[in-house]
């Protein structure tokens, strides 16, 4: 199989705090992971591409200092939302590619609510 | 640049009826095409994919899709809807590379009523 675990599934935080979201490939190595953001009733918008051992590639309009991505190992990528504000509230989803293939396997997502 | 258009943000069918979800794409190179399903507050699950092999692709849960290059379409169908098919469906395109990033359509919410 190809299982991607995302943690936490839901987080509520105060404005100004930082939140870290983990994305793990449980039964395969993922050299490439992706981070998406989904607003209510909208499609997924790619935020960044995370490559193991190198800097993430951010999509246009995504603040790299705001959304810190670390892909320290072949099975783990993290997204840290720094100094979160209410407008950062959203559903964040990660995905991972297995064996440099053409299928992305998705995590279950993280619902972030910033008060 | 690649793009995906899903015609119809909401589709409603009766249980047992044909399901047809429309997807048109734009790509400057031969595309890879995908359909994903999303249940509430969950991630996406792959239904099926087209990667330049057979144009009629069969997926899980009885779904299939046909790649039509002349129409730049990749519509998703299922002969007989089941209540458990109610979910949101996303069509996505990857521009030909083996591990390229995905561009998603806007999504279509499928409602199945008894």
gemmi code that builds the backbone of each chain (N, CA, C; Angstrom):
import gemmi

chains = {
    "A": [
        ("UNK", (0.812, -1.203, 0.000), (0.000, 0.000, 0.000), (0.840, 1.245, 0.000)),
        ("UNK", (0.186, 2.380, 0.076), (0.854, 3.665, 0.127), (0.050, 4.566, 1.046)),
        ("UNK", (0.459, 4.561, 2.295), (-0.299, 5.290, 3.308), (0.450, 6.547, 3.722)),
        ("UNK", (-0.276, 7.646, 3.731), (0.273, 8.924, 4.179), (-0.490, 9.356, 5.422)),
        ("UNK", (0.260, 9.593, 6.474), (-0.347, 10.001, 7.740), (-0.086, 11.484, 7.984)),
        ("UNK", (-1.082, 12.194, 8.393), (-0.945, 13.617, 8.656), (-1.400, 13.879, 10.086)),
        ("UNK", (-0.596, 14.685, 10.793), (-0.905, 14.929, 12.201), (-0.571, 16.367, 12.584)),
        ("UNK", (-1.401, 17.057, 13.336), (-2.677, 16.575, 13.877), (-3.789, 16.678, 12.843)),
        ("UNK", (-4.916, 16.100, 13.154), (-6.044, 16.198, 12.239), (-6.783, 17.516, 12.427)),
        ("UNK", (-6.665, 18.046, 13.630), (-7.339, 19.312, 13.901), (-6.529, 20.065, 14.949)),
        ("UNK", (-6.391, 21.351, 14.757), (-5.678, 22.171, 15.737), (-6.327, 23.544, 15.819)),
        ("UNK", (-6.465, 23.978, 17.048), (-6.985, 25.318, 17.330), (-5.899, 26.068, 18.085)),
        ("UNK", (-5.580, 27.262, 17.624), (-4.513, 28.011, 18.285), (-4.872, 29.479, 18.369)),
        ("UNK", (-4.141, 30.174, 19.196), (-4.351, 31.606, 19.342), (-3.561, 32.353, 18.273)),
        ("UNK", (-4.050, 33.498, 17.923), (-3.375, 34.343, 16.957), (-1.973, 34.701, 17.451)),
        ("UNK", (-0.999, 34.572, 16.574), (0.375, 34.907, 16.922), (1.236, 33.708, 17.261)),
        ("UNK", (0.617, 32.575, 17.473), (1.389, 31.368, 17.774), (1.749, 30.637, 16.486)),
        ("UNK", (2.679, 29.694, 16.618), (3.091, 28.892, 15.460), (2.560, 27.471, 15.592)),
        ("UNK", (2.255, 26.889, 14.482), (1.680, 25.545, 14.465), (2.462, 24.671, 13.492)),
        ("UNK", (2.813, 23.476, 13.931), (3.539, 22.547, 13.070), (2.641, 21.387, 12.687)),
        ("UNK", (2.627, 21.074, 11.407), (1.846, 19.949, 10.880), (2.824, 18.943, 10.278)),
        ("UNK", (2.644, 17.682, 10.625), (3.536, 16.638, 10.130), (2.861, 15.792, 9.052)),
        ("UNK", (3.652, 15.403, 8.089), (3.183, 14.527, 7.026), (4.186, 13.385, 6.902)),
        ("UNK", (3.709, 12.171, 7.097), (4.591, 11.008, 7.066), (4.114, 9.979, 6.048)),
        ("UNK", (5.046, 9.454, 5.276), (4.746, 8.304, 4.439), (5.081, 7.072, 5.276)),
        ("UNK", (4.069, 6.250, 5.536), (4.237, 5.171, 6.516), (4.883, 3.922, 5.952)),
        ("UNK", (4.653, 3.618, 4.700), (5.137, 2.347, 4.160), (5.912, 2.524, 2.863)),
        ("UNK", (6.386, 3.748, 2.623), (7.226, 3.961, 1.451), (8.068, 5.203, 1.672)),
        ("UNK", (9.093, 5.328, 0.866), (9.943, 6.508, 0.930), (9.467, 7.522, -0.105)),
        ("UNK", (9.396, 8.742, 0.317), (8.865, 9.797, -0.534), (9.912, 10.896, -0.714)),
        ("UNK", (10.523, 10.909, -1.880), (11.494, 11.971, -2.133), (10.805, 13.305, -2.362)),
        ("UNK", (9.555, 13.251, -2.773), (8.809, 14.476, -3.037), (7.470, 14.443, -2.311)),
        ("UNK", (7.203, 15.515, -1.614), (5.906, 15.703, -0.960), (5.359, 17.062, -1.361)),
        ("UNK", (4.060, 17.177, -1.296), (3.399, 18.431, -1.671), (2.510, 18.895, -0.522)),
        ("UNK", (2.396, 20.200, -0.408), (1.486, 20.791, 0.572), (0.429, 21.630, -0.144)),
        ("UNK", (-0.829, 21.360, 0.210), (-1.959, 22.061, -0.384), (-2.757, 22.770, 0.696)),
        ("UNK", (-3.490, 23.754, 0.235), (-4.407, 24.462, 1.116), (-5.784, 24.433, 0.455)),
        ("UNK", (-6.787, 24.189, 1.252), (-8.138, 24.126, 0.713), (-9.063, 24.991, 1.545)),
        ("UNK", (-9.635, 26.007, 0.908), (-10.616, 26.842, 1.571), (-11.994, 26.189, 1.445)),
        ("UNK", (-12.914, 26.554, 2.344), (-14.238, 25.911, 2.306), (-14.874, 25.981, 0.926)),
        ("UNK", (-15.334, 24.847, 0.483), (-16.052, 24.722, -0.778), (-15.208, 25.148, -1.979)),
        ("UNK", (-13.916, 25.031, -1.838), (-13.034, 25.353, -2.957), (-12.090, 24.191, -3.234)),
        ("UNK", (-11.363, 24.328, -4.316), (-10.452, 23.264, -4.693), (-9.139, 23.368, -3.918)),
        ("UNK", (-8.280, 22.410, -4.158), (-6.971, 22.435, -3.519), (-6.041, 23.363, -4.281)),
        ("UNK", (-5.310, 24.160, -3.526), (-4.324, 25.034, -4.128), (-2.949, 24.603, -3.651)),
        ("UNK", (-2.087, 24.313, -4.596), (-0.743, 23.889, -4.242), (0.010, 25.049, -3.601)),
        ("UNK", (0.597, 24.786, -2.448), (1.393, 25.798, -1.764), (2.870, 25.640, -2.101)),
        ("UNK", (3.338, 24.394, -2.009), (4.773, 24.183, -2.190), (5.061, 22.729, -2.467)),
        ("UNK", (6.202, 22.523, -3.104), (6.731, 21.189, -3.350), (7.932, 20.991, -2.445)),
        ("UNK", (7.916, 19.903, -1.710), (8.949, 19.636, -0.720), (9.820, 18.467, -1.186)),
        ("UNK", (11.084, 18.711, -1.341), (12.016, 17.673, -1.768), (12.984, 17.341, -0.637)),
        ("UNK", (13.162, 16.068, -0.404), (14.009, 15.618, 0.693), (15.427, 16.148, 0.538)),
        ("UNK", (15.893, 16.790, 1.577), (17.264, 17.271, 1.613), (17.512, 18.583, 0.900)),
        ("UNK", (16.465, 19.205, 0.398), (16.671, 20.488, -0.271), (15.555, 21.451, 0.112)),
        ("UNK", (15.709, 22.691, -0.317), (14.699, 23.687, 0.018), (13.415, 23.430, -0.750)),
        ("UNK", (12.315, 23.801, -0.126), (11.021, 23.646, -0.784), (10.866, 24.665, -1.901)),
        ("UNK", (10.075, 24.301, -2.881), (9.740, 25.217, -3.972), (8.326, 25.726, -3.751)),
        ("UNK", (8.207, 27.032, -3.557), (6.912, 27.621, -3.237), (6.214, 28.132, -4.494)),
        ("UNK", (4.908, 28.025, -4.483), (4.115, 28.574, -5.573), (4.035, 30.093, -5.427)),
        ("UNK", (3.748, 30.706, -6.538), (3.654, 32.161, -6.538), (2.570, 32.618, -5.566)),
        ("UNK", (2.912, 33.610, -4.773), (1.958, 34.162, -3.823), (1.987, 33.517, -2.456)),
        ("UNK", (2.738, 32.468, -2.283), (2.840, 31.811, -0.980), (4.075, 32.336, -0.256)),
        ("UNK", (3.873, 32.826, 0.945), (4.976, 33.416, 1.707), (5.835, 32.323, 2.328)),
        ("UNK", (7.057, 32.207, 1.878), (7.929, 31.156, 2.383), (8.335, 31.378, 3.829)),
        ("UNK", (8.353, 32.609, 4.269), (8.694, 32.870, 5.672), (7.511, 32.622, 6.589)),
        ("UNK", (6.360, 32.581, 6.016), (5.138, 32.344, 6.778), (4.880, 30.842, 6.911)),
        ("UNK", (5.101, 30.159, 5.832), (4.848, 28.721, 5.776), (6.193, 28.002, 5.585)),
        ("UNK", (6.767, 27.583, 6.702), (8.077, 26.952, 6.667), (7.936, 25.454, 6.429)),
        ("UNK", (8.649, 24.964, 5.442), (8.570, 23.547, 5.104), (9.940, 22.921, 5.273)),
        ("UNK", (9.933, 21.780, 5.956), (11.158, 21.024, 6.180), (10.936, 19.581, 5.782)),
        ("UNK", (11.805, 19.068, 4.941), (11.691, 17.676, 4.491), (12.986, 16.976, 4.868)),
        ("UNK", (13.099, 16.678, 6.152), (14.370, 16.230, 6.709), (14.700, 14.779, 6.411)),
        ("UNK", (13.691, 13.979, 6.096), (13.943, 12.572, 5.823), (13.044, 12.106, 4.688)),
        ("UNK", (13.259, 10.900, 4.249), (12.482, 10.366, 3.129), (11.057, 9.994, 3.514)),
        ("UNK", (10.726, 10.121, 4.786), (9.376, 9.766, 5.212), (8.663, 10.871, 5.970)),
        ("UNK", (9.291, 12.031, 6.090), (8.689, 13.079, 6.899), (8.895, 14.462, 6.294)),
        ("UNK", (7.797, 15.178, 6.154), (7.843, 16.590, 5.810), (6.982, 17.333, 6.815)),
        ("UNK", (7.426, 18.514, 7.210), (6.641, 19.305, 8.153), (6.342, 20.676, 7.570)),
        ("UNK", (5.166, 21.162, 7.898), (4.744, 22.515, 7.533), (4.511, 23.279, 8.820)),
        ("UNK", (5.215, 24.374, 9.001), (5.017, 25.214, 10.176), (4.406, 26.529, 9.742)),
        ("UNK", (3.234, 26.807, 10.277), (2.583, 28.090, 10.037), (3.050, 29.022, 11.147)),
        ("UNK", (3.859, 29.999, 10.792), (4.444, 30.883, 11.801), (3.553, 32.094, 12.047)),
        ("UNK", (3.501, 32.503, 13.306), (2.703, 33.663, 13.696), (1.330, 33.617, 13.015)),
        ("UNK", (0.617, 32.581, 13.328), (-0.661, 32.352, 12.651), (-1.681, 33.447, 12.959)),
        ("UNK", (-2.473, 33.757, 11.962), (-3.563, 34.730, 12.094), (-4.864, 34.098, 11.608)),
        ("UNK", (-5.987, 34.672, 11.970), (-7.275, 34.066, 11.576), (-7.394, 33.772, 10.077)),
        ("UNK", (-6.774, 34.594, 9.243), (-6.866, 34.341, 7.801), (-6.086, 33.106, 7.359)),
        ("UNK", (-5.257, 32.564, 8.264), (-4.542, 31.326, 7.953), (-5.399, 30.095, 8.235)),
        ("UNK", (-6.544, 30.320, 8.839), (-7.449, 29.195, 9.116), (-7.852, 28.543, 7.792)),
        ("UNK", (-7.676, 27.239, 7.741), (-7.929, 26.536, 6.488), (-7.743, 25.040, 6.705)),
        ("UNK", (-7.937, 24.287, 5.651), (-7.685, 22.851, 5.651), (-6.390, 22.635, 4.873)),
        ("UNK", (-5.389, 22.074, 5.535), (-4.102, 21.849, 4.907), (-3.932, 20.353, 4.645)),
        ("UNK", (-3.557, 20.028, 3.423), (-3.428, 18.629, 3.026), (-2.052, 18.400, 2.419)),
        ("UNK", (-1.436, 17.297, 2.799), (-0.160, 16.943, 2.195), (-0.339, 15.721, 1.308)),
        ("UNK", (0.595, 15.549, 0.413), (0.616, 14.350, -0.415), (2.050, 13.925, -0.637)),
        ("UNK", (2.224, 12.681, -1.027), (3.560, 12.159, -1.254), (3.559, 11.282, -2.490)),
        ("UNK", (4.687, 11.308, -3.166), (4.839, 10.475, -4.362), (5.729, 9.291, -4.028)),
        ("UNK", (5.317, 8.146, -4.489), (6.032, 6.908, -4.215), (6.937, 6.545, -5.380)),
        ("UNK", (8.218, 6.328, -5.080), (9.162, 5.818, -6.084), (9.214, 6.681, -7.332)),
        ("UNK", (9.138, 7.997, -7.170), (9.194, 8.925, -8.290), (8.156, 8.547, -9.355)),
        ("UNK", (7.019, 8.047, -8.885), (5.949, 7.682, -9.798), (5.078, 8.867, -10.151)),
        ("UNK", (3.877, 8.581, -10.653), (3.002, 9.656, -11.101), (1.705, 9.733, -10.314)),
        ("UNK", (1.679, 9.084, -9.164), (0.481, 9.136, -8.329), (0.827, 9.801, -7.011)),
        ("UNK", (-0.002, 10.761, -6.631), (0.158, 11.386, -5.327), (-0.805, 10.717, -4.356)),
        ("UNK", (-0.278, 10.337, -3.213), (-1.073, 9.754, -2.131), (-1.259, 10.824, -1.068)),
        ("UNK", (-2.509, 11.012, -0.660), (-2.838, 12.139, 0.188), (-3.032, 11.755, 1.648)),
        ("UNK", (-2.639, 12.666, 2.512), (-2.972, 12.546, 3.912), (-4.417, 12.931, 4.132)),
        ("UNK", (-4.888, 12.752, 5.367), (-6.288, 13.019, 5.678), (-6.558, 14.497, 5.936)),
        ("UNK", (-5.514, 15.294, 5.984), (-5.697, 16.728, 6.136), (-5.655, 17.199, 7.579)),
        ("UNK", (-5.377, 18.476, 7.751), (-5.355, 19.125, 9.066), (-6.224, 20.369, 9.008)),
        ("UNK", (-7.201, 20.407, 9.902), (-8.061, 21.586, 9.994), (-7.450, 22.550, 10.997)),
        ("UNK", (-6.986, 23.692, 10.514), (-6.390, 24.710, 11.384), (-7.384, 25.839, 11.617)),
        ("UNK", (-7.618, 26.120, 12.877), (-8.481, 27.239, 13.248), (-7.678, 28.171, 14.132)),
        ("UNK", (-7.548, 29.408, 13.699), (-6.790, 30.398, 14.458), (-7.766, 31.405, 15.047)),
        ("UNK", (-7.722, 31.522, 16.371), (-8.686, 32.384, 17.055), (-8.165, 33.811, 17.212)),
    ],
    "B": [
        ("UNK", (1.096, 26.076, -19.706), (0.397, 25.982, -18.427), (-0.776, 25.018, -18.561)),
        ("UNK", (-1.068, 24.366, -17.474), (-2.150, 23.389, -17.487), (-3.321, 23.918, -16.677)),
        ("UNK", (-4.523, 23.485, -17.045), (-5.708, 23.883, -16.299), (-6.773, 22.806, -16.429)),
        ("UNK", (-7.703, 22.838, -15.512), (-8.790, 21.868, -15.487), (-10.090, 22.594, -15.212)),
        ("UNK", (-11.121, 22.251, -15.956), (-12.447, 22.816, -15.735), (-13.436, 21.687, -15.508)),
        ("UNK", (-14.091, 21.732, -14.382), (-15.150, 20.766, -14.104), (-16.487, 21.468, -14.292)),
        ("UNK", (-17.282, 20.951, -15.187), (-18.570, 21.560, -15.500), (-19.607, 21.085, -14.499)),
        ("UNK", (-20.127, 22.024, -13.744), (-21.126, 21.674, -12.748), (-20.506, 21.509, -11.380)),
        ("UNK", (-20.768, 22.441, -10.492), (-20.225, 22.325, -9.139), (-21.043, 21.345, -8.301)),
        ("UNK", (-22.291, 21.123, -8.704), (-23.157, 20.181, -8.002), (-23.868, 19.299, -9.022)),
        ("UNK", (-23.872, 18.013, -8.750), (-24.620, 17.055, -9.559), (-25.448, 16.205, -8.613)),
        ("UNK", (-26.716, 16.050, -8.960), (-27.617, 15.264, -8.123), (-28.221, 14.148, -8.953)),
        ("UNK", (-28.168, 12.924, -8.449), (-28.730, 11.781, -9.162), (-29.518, 10.927, -8.181)),
        ("UNK", (-30.352, 10.095, -8.745), (-31.076, 9.118, -7.935), (-30.226, 7.863, -7.782)),
        ("UNK", (-30.431, 7.177, -6.693), (-29.737, 5.912, -6.492), (-30.074, 4.977, -7.651)),
        ("UNK", (-29.027, 4.366, -8.228), (-29.243, 3.490, -9.360), (-29.119, 4.157, -10.713)),
        ("UNK", (-29.087, 5.464, -10.740), (-28.987, 6.200, -12.002), (-27.528, 6.345, -12.424)),
        ("UNK", (-27.360, 6.727, -13.682), (-26.030, 6.960, -14.220), (-25.405, 8.205, -13.586)),
        ("UNK", (-24.115, 8.081, -13.278), (-23.362, 9.227, -12.800), (-22.453, 9.708, -13.912)),
        ("UNK", (-22.480, 11.004, -14.205), (-21.602, 11.598, -15.202), (-21.059, 12.896, -14.633)),
        ("UNK", (-19.765, 12.932, -14.410), (-19.098, 14.136, -13.930), (-18.119, 14.578, -15.017)),
        ("UNK", (-18.251, 15.836, -15.409), (-17.512, 16.320, -16.574), (-16.205, 17.016, -16.203)),
        ("UNK", (-15.200, 16.749, -17.018), (-13.890, 17.361, -16.800), (-13.264, 17.650, -18.158)),
        ("UNK", (-12.853, 18.886, -18.353), (-12.078, 19.268, -19.529), (-10.744, 19.842, -19.073)),
        ("UNK", (-9.733, 19.587, -19.844), (-8.397, 20.000, -19.436), (-7.718, 20.802, -20.541)),
        ("UNK", (-6.683, 21.483, -20.143), (-5.815, 22.179, -21.084), (-4.385, 21.880, -20.678)),
        ("UNK", (-3.606, 21.449, -21.653), (-2.216, 21.114, -21.352), (-1.383, 21.291, -22.610)),
        ("UNK", (-0.186, 21.798, -22.447), (0.675, 22.050, -23.603), (1.448, 20.795, -24.012)),
        ("UNK", (1.425, 19.787, -23.187), (2.086, 18.518, -23.483), (1.105, 17.397, -23.157)),
        ("UNK", (1.369, 16.180, -23.639), (0.468, 15.071, -23.282), (0.306, 14.978, -21.783)),
        ("UNK", (-0.935, 14.980, -21.337), (-1.171, 15.049, -19.886), (-1.307, 13.687, -19.216)),
        ("UNK", (-1.078, 13.701, -17.925), (-1.571, 12.642, -17.076), (-2.830, 13.201, -16.394)),
        ("UNK", (-3.873, 12.404, -16.315), (-5.149, 12.874, -15.770), (-5.607, 11.966, -14.637)),
        ("UNK", (-6.219, 12.577, -13.652), (-6.607, 11.842, -12.450), (-8.002, 12.267, -12.005)),
        ("UNK", (-8.695, 11.351, -11.378), (-9.901, 11.668, -10.624), (-9.672, 11.226, -9.189)),
        ("UNK", (-9.977, 12.169, -8.280), (-9.890, 11.889, -6.855), (-11.260, 12.118, -6.229)),
        ("UNK", (-11.525, 11.426, -5.128), (-12.746, 11.619, -4.369), (-12.376, 12.079, -2.956)),
        ("UNK", (-13.171, 13.007, -2.447), (-12.935, 13.515, -1.091), (-14.220, 13.442, -0.286)),
        ("UNK", (-14.150, 12.741, 0.832), (-15.265, 12.719, 1.765), (-15.060, 13.826, 2.787)),
        ("UNK", (-16.107, 14.278, 3.443), (-15.997, 15.430, 4.350), (-14.871, 15.295, 5.359)),
        ("UNK", (-14.100, 16.356, 5.465), (-12.989, 16.446, 6.423), (-11.954, 15.341, 6.262)),
        ("UNK", (-11.806, 14.875, 5.053), (-10.794, 13.854, 4.782), (-9.914, 14.289, 3.615)),
        ("UNK", (-8.816, 13.581, 3.452), (-7.949, 13.832, 2.316), (-8.554, 13.267, 1.052)),
        ("UNK", (-7.756, 13.174, 0.015), (-8.236, 12.711, -1.278), (-7.829, 11.261, -1.521)),
        ("UNK", (-8.734, 10.541, -2.134), (-8.473, 9.150, -2.487), (-8.495, 9.021, -4.005)),
        ("UNK", (-7.491, 8.384, -4.570), (-7.425, 8.225, -6.012), (-8.480, 7.240, -6.497)),
        ("UNK", (-9.267, 7.685, -7.470), (-10.260, 6.813, -8.102), (-9.668, 6.104, -9.309)),
        ("UNK", (-9.010, 6.895, -10.158), (-8.412, 6.324, -11.358), (-7.451, 7.331, -11.972)),
        ("UNK", (-6.641, 6.826, -12.930), (-5.678, 7.692, -13.584), (-5.492, 7.298, -15.038)),
        ("UNK", (-5.171, 8.289, -15.850), (-4.810, 8.070, -17.240), (-3.374, 8.524, -17.422)),
        ("UNK", (-2.546, 7.598, -17.929), (-1.137, 7.942, -18.117), (-0.658, 7.481, -19.486)),
        ("UNK", (-1.430, 7.744, -20.507), (-1.103, 7.514, -21.916), (-1.174, 6.060, -22.340)),
        ("UNK", (-1.838, 5.246, -21.601), (-2.070, 3.859, -22.020), (-3.486, 3.797, -22.613)),
        ("UNK", (-4.298, 2.862, -22.159), (-5.657, 2.727, -22.676), (-6.462, 3.994, -22.401)),
        ("UNK", (-7.261, 4.403, -23.379), (-8.028, 5.642, -23.213), (-9.229, 5.461, -22.295)),
        ("UNK", (-9.723, 4.240, -22.172), (-10.805, 3.973, -21.222), (-10.172, 3.390, -19.969)),
        ("UNK", (-10.328, 4.122, -18.899), (-9.663, 3.740, -17.659), (-10.702, 3.303, -16.629)),
        ("UNK", (-10.470, 2.174, -16.047), (-11.372, 1.688, -14.991), (-10.724, 1.926, -13.634)),
        ("UNK", (-11.560, 2.382, -12.703), (-11.040, 2.673, -11.375), (-11.738, 1.868, -10.301)),
        ("UNK", (-11.635, 2.366, -9.088), (-12.253, 1.670, -7.969), (-13.731, 2.040, -7.860)),
        ("UNK", (-14.461, 1.232, -7.113), (-15.874, 1.490, -6.822), (-16.750, 1.590, -8.071)),
        ("UNK", (-16.344, 0.948, -9.152), (-17.174, 0.914, -10.349), (-17.082, 2.130, -11.243)),
        ("UNK", (-16.197, 3.054, -10.933), (-16.032, 4.251, -11.755), (-15.108, 3.989, -12.937)),
        ("UNK", (-15.347, 4.709, -14.008), (-14.456, 4.687, -15.145), (-14.448, 6.055, -15.810)),
        ("UNK", (-13.417, 6.293, -16.608), (-13.306, 7.568, -17.308), (-12.670, 7.312, -18.667)),
        ("UNK", (-13.057, 8.134, -19.626), (-12.524, 7.980, -20.974), (-11.771, 9.232, -21.386)),
        ("UNK", (-10.526, 9.042, -21.804), (-9.710, 10.140, -22.288), (-10.031, 10.371, -23.767)),
        ("UNK", (-10.470, 11.594, -24.075), (-10.761, 11.948, -25.463), (-9.899, 13.155, -25.818)),
        ("UNK", (-8.850, 12.894, -26.554), (-7.910, 13.952, -26.886), (-8.564, 15.033, -27.741)),
        ("UNK", (-9.382, 14.619, -28.702), (-10.006, 15.572, -29.615), (-10.939, 16.541, -28.881)),
        ("UNK", (-11.485, 16.081, -27.780), (-12.403, 16.920, -27.007), (-11.729, 17.476, -25.751)),
        ("UNK", (-10.483, 17.140, -25.546), (-9.736, 17.492, -24.314), (-10.600, 17.238, -23.090)),
        ("UNK", (-11.177, 16.047, -23.052), (-12.069, 15.716, -21.946), (-11.635, 14.432, -21.248)),
        ("UNK", (-12.082, 14.299, -20.020), (-11.798, 13.114, -19.210), (-12.960, 12.957, -18.225)),
        ("UNK", (-14.131, 12.688, -18.759), (-15.346, 12.602, -17.950), (-15.392, 11.315, -17.138)),
        ("UNK", (-15.926, 11.438, -15.951), (-16.021, 10.303, -15.017), (-17.455, 9.761, -15.041)),
        ("UNK", (-17.590, 8.447, -15.140), (-18.917, 7.850, -15.168), (-19.000, 6.640, -14.250)),
        ("UNK", (-20.233, 6.362, -13.872), (-20.541, 5.137, -13.139), (-21.952, 4.737, -13.539)),
        ("UNK", (-22.162, 3.501, -13.950), (-23.469, 3.116, -14.494), (-24.619, 3.250, -13.490)),
        ("UNK", (-24.326, 2.957, -12.225), (-25.411, 2.927, -11.243), (-24.921, 3.528, -9.925)),
        ("UNK", (-25.504, 4.657, -9.577), (-25.057, 5.357, -8.372), (-25.496, 4.646, -7.106)),
        ("UNK", (-24.621, 4.735, -6.119), (-24.924, 4.192, -4.795), (-24.865, 5.336, -3.796)),
        ("UNK", (-25.620, 5.182, -2.725), (-25.647, 6.243, -1.711), (-24.248, 6.588, -1.216)),
        ("UNK", (-23.396, 5.579, -1.129), (-22.041, 5.807, -0.622), (-21.157, 6.581, -1.594)),
        ("UNK", (-21.652, 6.831, -2.808), (-20.874, 7.616, -3.773), (-20.971, 9.116, -3.506)),
        ("UNK", (-21.865, 9.501, -2.631), (-22.016, 10.919, -2.318), (-20.731, 11.464, -1.713)),
        ("UNK", (-20.138, 12.429, -2.388), (-18.845, 12.981, -1.978), (-18.506, 14.110, -2.942)),
        ("UNK", (-17.307, 14.665, -2.780), (-16.832, 15.658, -3.742), (-15.755, 15.010, -4.606)),
        ("UNK", (-15.810, 15.297, -5.887), (-14.914, 14.674, -6.845), (-14.069, 15.756, -7.521)),
        ("UNK", (-12.781, 15.458, -7.612), (-11.856, 16.399, -8.223), (-11.151, 15.750, -9.405)),
        ("UNK", (-11.130, 16.474, -10.492), (-10.341, 16.094, -11.652), (-9.020, 16.856, -11.569)),
        ("UNK", (-7.934, 16.208, -11.945), (-6.631, 16.867, -11.857), (-5.770, 16.484, -13.043)),
        ("UNK", (-4.870, 17.387, -13.397), (-3.959, 17.154, -14.517), (-2.527, 17.356, -14.070)),
        ("UNK", (-1.658, 16.516, -14.578), (-0.224, 16.657, -14.361), (0.408, 16.710, -15.734)),
        ("UNK", (1.282, 17.673, -15.939), (1.730, 17.936, -17.297), (2.836, 17.000, -17.756)),
        ("UNK", (2.506, 15.736, -17.895), (3.352, 14.803, -18.605), (4.575, 14.287, -17.893)),
        ("UNK", (5.076, 14.991, -16.913), (6.252, 14.482, -16.206), (5.829, 13.376, -15.248)),
        ("UNK", (6.726, 12.542, -14.900), (6.354, 11.375, -14.116), (6.002, 11.715, -12.682)),
        ("UNK", (6.428, 12.846, -12.203), (6.056, 13.189, -10.834), (5.784, 14.671, -10.714)),
        ("UNK", (5.093, 15.207, -11.709), (4.799, 16.626, -11.728), (3.707, 17.009, -10.766)),
        ("UNK", (3.629, 18.288, -10.495), (2.611, 18.775, -9.584), (1.250, 18.729, -10.263)),
        ("UNK", (0.238, 18.615, -9.444), (-1.131, 18.503, -9.928), (-1.824, 19.858, -9.931)),
        ("UNK", (-2.627, 20.055, -10.956), (-3.551, 21.189, -10.988), (-4.955, 20.614, -10.906)),
        ("UNK", (-5.715, 21.082, -9.925), (-7.036, 20.524, -9.671), (-8.133, 21.384, -10.299)),
        ("UNK", (-9.211, 20.708, -10.659), (-10.416, 21.425, -11.015), (-11.116, 21.918, -9.759)),
        ("UNK", (-12.234, 22.581, -9.965), (-12.937, 23.234, -8.867), (-13.692, 22.257, -7.977)),
        ("UNK", (-13.863, 21.051, -8.461), (-14.582, 20.058, -7.684), (-16.058, 19.990, -8.053)),
        ("UNK", (-16.617, 18.811, -7.963), (-18.050, 18.598, -8.182), (-18.602, 17.795, -7.014)),
        ("UNK", (-19.600, 18.363, -6.369), (-20.237, 17.661, -5.261), (-21.342, 16.783, -5.821)),
        ("UNK", (-21.237, 15.500, -5.570), (-22.237, 14.537, -6.025), (-23.184, 14.211, -4.890)),
        ("UNK", (-24.452, 14.414, -5.129), (-25.498, 14.049, -4.170), (-26.286, 12.889, -4.750)),
        ("UNK", (-26.515, 11.872, -3.944), (-27.291, 10.720, -4.377), (-28.517, 10.624, -3.481)),
        ("UNK", (-29.687, 10.683, -4.083), (-30.893, 10.602, -3.266), (-31.659, 9.316, -3.553)),
        ("UNK", (-32.361, 8.863, -2.554), (-33.041, 7.554, -2.670), (-34.117, 7.541, -3.761)),
    ],
}
model = gemmi.Model(1)
for chain_id, residues in chains.items():
    chain = gemmi.Chain(chain_id)
    for i, (resn, *xyz) in enumerate(residues, 1):
        res = gemmi.Residue()
        res.name, res.seqid = resn, gemmi.SeqId(i, " ")
        for name, pos in zip(("N", "CA", "C"), xyz):
            atom = gemmi.Atom()
            atom.name, atom.element = name, gemmi.Element(name[0])
            atom.pos, atom.b_iso = gemmi.Position(*pos), 0.0
            res.add_atom(atom)
        chain.add_residue(res)
    model.add_chain(chain)
structure = gemmi.Structure()
structure.add_model(model)
structure.setup_entities()
